[in-house]
Amino acid sequence: MAKSSKPKTKTAKPKPKKTKVPAKPKTQSFNIMMVGQGGRLQFEALLQVATLRHTNPDFKGRVIIAEPQNNHRWDADPRMANNDVREALVALGAEIVPFENQIFGCGYPYGNKIEALQVLPEGEPFLFLDTDTLITGDLSKVPFDFDRPTASMKRENTWPQQELYGPGYNQIWGSLYDKFGLDFESSLDTSYPDEYWRRYLYFNAGFFYFRCPKEFGDRFLEYARLIRDEPPEELVCQEMKPWLDQVALPLTIHSFGGGRVPEVSDMMDHEVTCHYRVLPLLYARERDEVVRILEEAAAPNKLKKVLKQYEPIRRMVYQRKGHKVREMFDREKLPRREQAIRNQIKRAKLWMR
């Protein structure tokens, strides 16, 4: 039988669907800034940069040490006079950049963190850190949204202080929001009751960040200066030193659409950085990992020769007095108030700063 001449028809195979591989999230580059000043701040700055390089060796941003210059605002030269510290900072890749303090100076040295923002490159995201801060984790894991600023939530109810028969939290904070044309109600955490301090937007100024240092710095400076010079009458009984920066900061953050960002502040306050305040407090209450990172970062001989010039670092870290402080406390059962911790360390004659 003759074979049929009818051509065979091929069944088209379905083309495999292309699956989109999700793009890896880009880690946004940003600069780190701190204030470098004579005295303990210069040694704290060096310790911070050492821990940054130890825990984040691939950090690509600039590390800027903003140094206030000696001018009419200071009664003593605020610059970093220790050349060993300056050379060690530069060796670790930090840049020492001078700035002129025009508003605050020695009358309110905490204002340095406000005026120093002028030295940062405009339009580049920044992270400000107090010098008494260690970098203890991977900064690239922190979900910074530089369009939505926040600051440290590791704070106590230090301001305002309630006066008998005086205005309450609502009146005091409300008067400040009114002064700058800001919406007060949207700043409140309504999970807390009326007139309880946690209901009101209040930060520790140990860290903060934004997309542009000029935008943030100009407004932060404007708010702080006007609160100092032209406060609402509700603030007449309130002490502004040393709290002025922490009063102006939440207003500045709120004005840019920021606020409480727990996914950032929780990591910064408890995992990636450690705002230790003074070394005896660090040894008293911080976790073992923090102590390990501190001592490993400070161990290289080149750094040791410089850092041991500062007595609290020499005694706490290198002479291991910090471990004597550590043995005095159970980290699981620390006193609720910081002052109680301080008092116990002072009684043991181990307090220093």
N, C-alpha and C positions, 0 to 999 in steps of 0.2 A: 504494500500500500504506500502510495506516494505521500510524503510528508506535506502538511499544509504549508503554503507560502505566507500565511498570515503572520505578520511580525508580532513578536512577543511584546507586551506592554510591561514596562518596569514600574513597580510600585515605589513611589517616592517615599524615601525615609524622612520622617519628621526631623527637622533641624533641632538640635538641642538648644533649649532656652539659655540665653546668656544670663548668668546670675551676677548681679552687681555686688562687688566686694565693697563693703562699707569703708569709706576713707578713714584713715586713722586721724583722730582729733589732733589738730595742730597745737603744740604747746606755744603759747604766746610769749614772745620775749619781753622782758621788762627789766628795768634798772632798780637797784637797791640803793637807798640813801640812808645815812645816819649822820648825826652831828658829831664831829671830832673836836674836842676842846681840851685845854690843859687840865692836869689833875687826873682823877680816876677815869673820866670819860675816854681819854685816849687809850688807856689800857683795856677798858671794856670793848672799845671799837676793835682793837687788835684781836682780842679773844673771840669776838663775834665773827670777824673775817676768817680767822683760823678754823672755826667750826663750820663755816660755809664751805670752805675748800675741802674740809675733811668729809663732809656728808654730801656735798653737791659738786663733785669735781668737774662736771660737765656744764655748770651754770654758764650761760652765754652772755648774760646781761652785764652792764657796767656796774661796778661797785663804787659808789661815790661817797667820800667822806667830806661833808660840807664843813668848812672850818671858818668860824666867825673871826673877822679881822678886828684888830685893835682900833677903836675910834672913840668919839666923844660919848658913846653909849656905855662904855665900860670904865670901871674904876681900877681895873687891873687887866693886863693883856690876856685875852682868852685863848690865844693860839696854842697849839700843841708845841711845847718847847723841847720835848724830848726827841732828839734826832734819831735815836735808836728805834723808837716807836714809828716814826715817819718812814724810815728806811724799811722796816719790817712790813708795814702796810703796803708800800709800793712793791716790795718783793712778792707779796701775795696777790698782786694784780689790782689793788685798790687805787683809786685816783683821789688825791687830796685837792679839793677845789675850794678856793676862798669865796666868802660872801660878806657883804656889808650889812650889818644889823642897823636898821634905820628907825625902828619903832620901839623895841623892847630893851635889849641889852641887859645889863646887870640888874635892872629893876624887876625884870621878869625873865630869867634865863630860859625858862621852858618855852618862851616865844621863839627860840632858835629854830625849833622844828617847823614853825610856821614860815619864818622869813627865809630859811635855808632852801625852801622849795624853788626859789628863783634860780638856783644854779643848775637845776636839772633841764635836760633838753626838752623843749616845748613839743607837745604832741606825742611823746613817747610814754607808755605806761610805766608807772613807778610803784614801788613798795617802800614805804618808810618804816624803819625799825628803830626803836630806842636802842642805845648802845648796850644796855644791860639785858641783852637778849642773846641766846645761843640758837644756832640753827641745828636742829636735832633730827631732821628728816628730809625727805625728798620734796623740794619746793615745786617740782613739776607735777606732783600729784594733787596740789591744792587747786580746786576749781575756781580760780579767780575769774570774775567777770569784771573787767576794768571799766565797764560802763555803769556798773552797779556797786558803788563803794560801800564798804563797811569798815569796822574797826574791832578792836579786842573787846570781848564780852567778859574778860577776866577782871571784874571790878567789884567794889563794894559801894554801899550807899554813902559816898563821901560828900556829895553835893546834890541839892542844897541841904543846909542844916535847918531843921524846923524850929522856929521860934514860938514861944508861948504867945498866943493871940495874934501871931503873924500870919502871912499868907501861906497857903499850902502848896503842894506840888503842882496842882492844876493851875493856880494863879501865877506861880513863879515861872514854870515852863511855858505856860500859855502866853505870858507877856513877852517872852523872847520870840516865840513864833510869830506873834502879832507884829513885833517890831520890824521883822524882816519879811513880812508878807508871806509867811509859810503856813501851810495847812496843818494845824496842831492835831486834829482828830486822827488823821491818817498816820501819825507817828506813834500812836498809842498801841501797846500790847494789851488788848482787852481781856486776855486770859487771866490777868491779874486785877485785883479789885481797885476801885478808885482810891487815890491817895496812898497807894503802896508804891515804893520807889521803882520796882522793876517794871511797872506799867509804862514808865516814861523812857524815852530813848536816851540812853546814857552809856558811854563807852570809856574804856581805858585807852589813852592815846598812845599806847606802846607800839601799835602798828596801825596803819591805814594805807589805802591805795586808791588809785584812780587812773583814768586814761591819759590825763594831761596835767602835769604839775603846775603849769601856769594858771589854768582855769581854777584848779583846786586851791592853789596857794593864794591867788588874788582874793578869792571869796573868803577863805579861812582867815586871812589877815584883816579883811574889811570887817567881818563879824566880830573877831576878837577885839579889834581896836575900838569899835563902837560900843561893845559891851563894857569895856574898861572905861571909856571916856563919857559915854552917855547911857548908862544903864537904866532900864525901866525902874519905876519907883518901887516895884515889888522886890527888887534886889537890894534895897537900901541896907538891910541888916546882914547881907550875905558876904562872906569872905571870898575874894576872888583869887587869892594866892594860896596854894599853887594851882587852883582849879580852872583858871581861865581857859586854857586850851581844851580841857575836857567839857567845858560848857559850850564853847563855840563849835567843837568838832561835830556833835550830832546834828546841829543846825546846818552845818556845811554839807554833811553827808546827805541829809534829808532833802536839801535844796537841789541836789543832783539826782534825785530819784533812788538813792540808796537807803539803807536801813539795816535791820537785823538780817544777816545772812549766815545762819547757823552752820551750813555745810562748809563755809570757809572758816568762820571763827572757831568752831569746834576743833578743826584740824590744826589751825595756827596756835590756839591757846593750849592744846593738850598733846600734840603729836609732833608737829613739824618745827615749831619754835618753842623756846622756853624763856619767858620774861621773868627772870629770877630776882630782880631788884637788887639784892646784895648776896654775896656768896654764902654767908652763914645760913640764910633762908633757903638757898638752893640745896645745900647739904641736908638741911632739916626736913624738907618736904618733897623734893622732886624724886622721880622714879630712878631706879638703878641705871637705866639706859642713858639718862641725861648725864649722870655723874661719869659714866664710862666715856661718853663722847667728849665731855669737857676735858677729862684727864688725858685722853688719847690725842686730842687736837693740840693740847698744850705741851705735849711730851718732847717734840723735836728740840734738839739742843739750841738751834739758832733762835727759836721762839722763847725757850726757857730763859736764856740769858737776858732777854728783854722783859718778859712778863714778871720775872721774880723781882724786878725793881719796884714793883707795886706791892706793898706789904700784905694786903688781904689775899692777893693771889699767891704770894710766896708762902704764907703761913697756911692758908686753907688748902691749896692744891699741892704744892711741892713738899711742905712739911707735914701734910696730911692731917692738919687740925680739923679739916672739914669732916673727916670720918669720926672724930670724937663727937662733933655736933650730931652727926648722923645716928650714932649709937644712943643718943638721948631721946629719940623720938620713934614712935611707931607710926609709919606712914598711913596705916589703916585707921588710926585713931588720933589724928592730929587735933590740937585745940581749934575750936571754931574761929576764933579771932586771931589775926596775925600778931597782935600785940602780946598775946600770951606766949607765943613762940619766941618772940624777941626777948621778952623778960626772962624766960628760962635760959636762953643762950647767954644773956648778960650776966645772970647769976653765976654761970659757969666760967665767966671771964673769957668767953670766946667770941664775943661780938666785935665786929670790925666792918668798916666800909670805906 
